[in-house]
Amino acid sequence: MTSSLRGNLIALLLLALAVLAAFALGRFPVAPGDLARLVWSFFSGEPSGLPPQIETVVWNIRGPRIVAAILCGAALAIAGCAFQGLFRNPLVSPDILGASSGAALGAVIGIYLSLGLFGTQLAAFIGGLVAVGAVYAVGSTIRRGDPVLVLVLTGVVVGSLLGAGIGLVKYWADPYNQLPAMTFWLLGSLAGTAKPDLIPLLGPVLIGAVVLLALRWRMSVMSLPEEEARALGLATGPLRIAIVAAATLVTAASVAAAGIIGWVGLVVPHLARFLVGPDFGRLMPTAALLGGGYLLAIDTLARTAAPVETPLGILTAVIGTPFFIWLLASARGGWS
Amino acid sequence: MPHPDRRAVLAGLGATLAAPRLAHATTIRDGAGREVPVPGKVERIFPAGPPAAILIYTLAPDLLIGWPRANRPEEREFLLPGIGDRPEVGRITGRGNSANLEAVLQAKPDLIIDSGSTGRTYVELAERVQQQTGIPYALLDGRFDQTPASYRILGQLTGRSERAETLARWCEDSFATIRGRIAAIPPEKRPSVYYARGPRGLETGLGGSINVETLSFLGARNAAAEQQGSGLAQVSLEQVLAWNPDVIVTIDLAFSESVRSDPNWAGVKAVREGRVHLSPKLPFGWVDFPPSVNRAIGLWWLAKLLYPAQFPEDIRKLARDFHTLFYQVTPSEAQLDRVLAGRG
């Protein structure tokens, strides 16, 4: 068995375990037997004979949330992977070019203007795309120096400007109503996810993921120094645009659906590298599987630990930080 | 940013110099137990935040310099003309204060009033602003059951004790009547209530939160109270289903409209039994936000919803009387309809 196959099997197994746990656990008690009957009725088409409340909880509340957690986790993980490869830096996360900050600004403006649920999500999605578009546009006009470095620096600068914008809108917000809503959004949560929320998430994530997975073999070449890549006959410019666009698309979609969730895009690619090595062709699918399982496990924790939800962004940071320090300390040439 | 006005700076200096003299004047103990000098004359009061602005408006509308946030047109029509549309002055909230102290001075208030937490941060803020500006700064306890006491302090500070006494009495009588009737209701007959905020109705107030003070005053069982805390939190619909509350009270129009037809909420007892209630919010929220005396009429509204048998009063009449006495504007029947429908 190749190491890649074994790695993917492990990732798949973890994801399956996370799905199982997520369906079984929750604040509304659902007995394992009832769960089995529900699954049986799903596949056989026979009525389960269970109270409708249990069906609602499992299929309409847990189900969409599980799908959303997997999609967001996978999206953030492959975006992180792509950016880490593109910038040849293992400490890069998907918000390096301002996708999360742009989406956050879009969302707080949406809440401030009372645009409603869908409007706010749309504003967040557009905000993420516009922010990265602006970073890319500004970065490309600067002709001096390493283009990748210029892009990263532009991302940092624009990101901090967006942060100031978020602060300003929060400051204007009505402190009794809008401000708490903004705070909850910025901490990240899947608490309200319902079936209709999956459509605007699924489309962009699938498109972006397909592009990134299709380009994954070329990404290995991207992580070579620029001259070497060119020498191998690779048009680095268009490839870079395609990677940035696809990674931004998936990040913006996941942030629009779940709010700000840090660390997943940073930690999961490292975990995946641990399993299957640094080659992007093998890394990306594993990262997607692991990312989905990781965020799903964290979301299950977020909704079961207490009667009130624990924000996802908090949990990913609390779990991600020590884990990342451990990774840094124990990694043996895992990057290159 | 406005150019610093020399007059304002001079006024500030003058006030600072005058501060020691103020200390000898009569003082009164404010809601936080601080000794606050009673100004010789009060013609202009600066509200530090929305709860204070509402309190001042109800007692002495003519003295209110402006509003922390300008009122919207649909709110203004329930307030005295010429006062409901006074300008936005920002709020004094410590580090993130939107009302620049120079701008506060320029507004030439004789008194600054805050209503809310009497915790250390706010006491220190009051002390500092009072020292910097030389303007007496009274901090009133914003807890709902302290409303009568706040009126009496405000009445003495402004020399409007008579009206303050009337309003304080109205609140006290309400509190006593409501408490008395509820005391006779055995705990198991008290409904469990879920307080829903946000467009999905999944934000709620925890056990000790100011947002659910009216609920706890009414002895209702707050579904989210098993988790104590001082603020708002998010919960999942699954958790609401598990709590299965008898009544849902919401301040969100979008949620109150969607919840009735949402199959996922259909399993919640309150939805099944048609006990989802959208709180009135004109000109100010009846249940919460901003947490001020506007909740006194909300208390009656909630009491009637939770214990219909014990509270036969007509809410229209109560609302009309409350508006007339506290806001000094008598709403028309059409306006009352709008208030009670929870729109706005």
Interface residues (C-beta under 8 A of the other chain):
Chain A: G26 R27 F28 P29 P52 Q53 T56 V57 N60 I61 R62 R65 G116 L117 Y171 D174 Y176 N177 P180 A181 F184 S189 A191 G192 A194 R303 A306 P307 V308 E309 P311
Chain B: P50 R69 G96 S98 R197 G198 P199 R200 L202 E203 T204 L206 A224 E226 Q227 G229 G231 L232 A233 Q234 V235 S236 L237 E238 Q239 L241 A242 I251 A254 P263 N264 A266 G267 G285 D288 F289 P290 P291
